[in-house]
C-alpha cells in the first residue's frame, strides 16, 4: 500500500471526528460610522455567530470623540439589538480607555 495514500485516509477519518473550535471574531466601528456600514458589519457578525464563533464588538474613540461617549454607546446598543436574535451578550459593554468592548456568543443549537 502507498504510504502517502495511507496518511491521507487516516487524516480524513480523524478530521470528521473533530468538533468546531470556537474563535473570537471582531468587528470595529466608530461613533461616526454610517448606518449602511454598520448594517454591513452586522451582517458579517451574523455569519460569524451562525458559524458558532464569538463576536467582539469594539467601538473606537479618537480625539474629541472621547467627550461624546454616549454616541458610541448608542451605536453599541444598536448593534447588540440587531444581533440579539442570533447570540447573547456574554460581557456587557465596558469602557477600556479609548475602546468600548462587548462580547457576544452564539446561541446554543442542539
Secondary structure, 3 states (H helix, E strand, C coil): CCHHHHHHHHHHHHHHHCCCCCCEEEEEEECCCCHHHHHHHHHHHHHHHHCCCEEEEEEECCHHHHHHHHHHHHHHHHHHHHHCCCEEEEEEEEEECCEEEEEEEECCCC
